Amino acid sequence: MNNSPFSMGWLLTMFDLPVVSDKERKVATKFRNDLLDDGFLMIQFSVYARPCVSFDQLNKHIGSIRRITPEAGNVRLIYITDEQWAKSVTVIGPNYDHGKRAKDPKIPGQVEFWE
């Protein structure tokens, strides 16, 4: 039995970044790529999620996002447990263009326990 108060969960990252100028689009693209490089999954265009299995890992990734957030960015981080994630529902219209994204992103087959 695990006596830790931490329950494996997900760090949700939601953001608004300006993308009017070419420079702003480049900065926004770099931010998105940095999230992907840090193990985040794209859930929607401005919503990414990353599994975290410990307080240390959660705090590490929060710190990473603080460092990479663009000066004109607005980023909100929310932690939800794995159980809450499993209860989420995705509703998609019949004509929605998924592009290269999964229709219903699932938990990765293997979660990184050590980094």
C-alpha positions in Angstrom: 0.0 0.0 0.0 1.3 3.4 -0.9 1.2 5.9 1.9 2.3 8.9 -0.2 -0.1 11.8 -0.4 0.8 12.1 -4.1 -1.3 10.3 -6.6 0.0 9.8 -10.2 -1.6 12.4 -12.3 -1.4 14.9 -15.2 -0.1 18.4 -15.4 -2.4 20.3 -17.8 -0.9 23.3 -19.5 -3.3 25.7 -21.2 -2.0 28.9 -22.8 -2.7 31.9 -24.9 0.2 33.2 -26.9 0.1 36.1 -29.4 0.5 34.9 -33.0 -0.2 38.0 -35.1 3.4 38.7 -36.3 5.9 36.3 -37.8 8.1 36.7 -34.8 5.2 35.9 -32.4 4.3 32.8 -34.4 7.9 31.6 -34.2 8.0 32.2 -30.4 4.6 30.3 -30.1 5.9 27.4 -32.2 9.1 27.2 -30.1 7.0 27.0 -26.9 4.8 24.2 -28.3 7.9 22.3 -29.5 9.6 22.8 -26.1 6.5 21.3 -24.4 6.6 18.3 -26.7 10.4 17.9 -26.0 9.6 17.9 -22.3 7.2 14.9 -22.7 3.9 16.8 -23.0 1.1 15.5 -25.3 -1.0 17.9 -27.4 -4.6 17.5 -26.3 -5.9 20.5 -28.2 -4.1 23.3 -30.0 -3.4 25.3 -26.8 -3.8 22.5 -24.3 -1.0 20.0 -23.5 -0.7 17.4 -20.8 2.1 15.5 -19.2 2.0 12.5 -16.8 3.7 13.1 -13.4 4.4 10.3 -10.9 5.9 12.3 -8.0 5.9 15.8 -6.4 9.5 16.2 -7.5 8.6 15.5 -11.1 5.5 17.8 -11.0 7.6 20.6 -9.6 10.4 20.0 -12.1 8.0 20.4 -15.0 6.3 23.5 -13.5 9.7 25.0 -13.2 10.5 24.1 -16.8 7.3 25.9 -18.0 8.1 28.9 -15.9 11.5 29.2 -17.7 10.2 28.7 -21.3 7.0 30.8 -21.1 7.2 33.6 -23.6 7.2 37.2 -22.2 3.8 37.9 -23.8 2.4 34.4 -22.8 -0.5 33.6 -20.5 -0.1 30.0 -19.2 -2.3 28.2 -16.7 -1.2 24.9 -15.1 -3.6 22.5 -13.4 -2.8 19.2 -11.8 -5.4 16.4 -12.0 -5.1 12.9 -10.7 -5.0 9.9 -13.0 -8.5 9.0 -11.7 -9.9 12.4 -12.7 -8.2 12.1 -16.1 -9.9 8.7 -16.6 -13.3 10.3 -16.0 -12.8 13.0 -18.6 -15.1 12.9 -21.6 -14.2 14.0 -25.1 -17.0 15.2 -27.3 -16.2 15.8 -31.0 -18.4 17.0 -33.8 -18.8 14.7 -36.8 -17.0 17.2 -39.2 -14.1 18.1 -36.9 -10.8 17.9 -38.7 -8.4 15.9 -36.4 -5.4 16.5 -38.6 -2.5 14.5 -37.1 -4.0 14.5 -33.6 -5.5 11.5 -31.9 -9.3 11.6 -31.6 -9.2 10.7 -27.9 -5.7 10.9 -26.4 -5.1 8.1 -24.0 -2.6 7.5 -21.2 0.7 6.5 -22.7 1.5 2.8 -22.5 4.5 3.4 -20.3 4.9 6.4 -17.9 8.4 7.6 -17.1 9.1 6.9 -13.5 12.7 8.1 -13.5 14.2 11.0 -15.3 
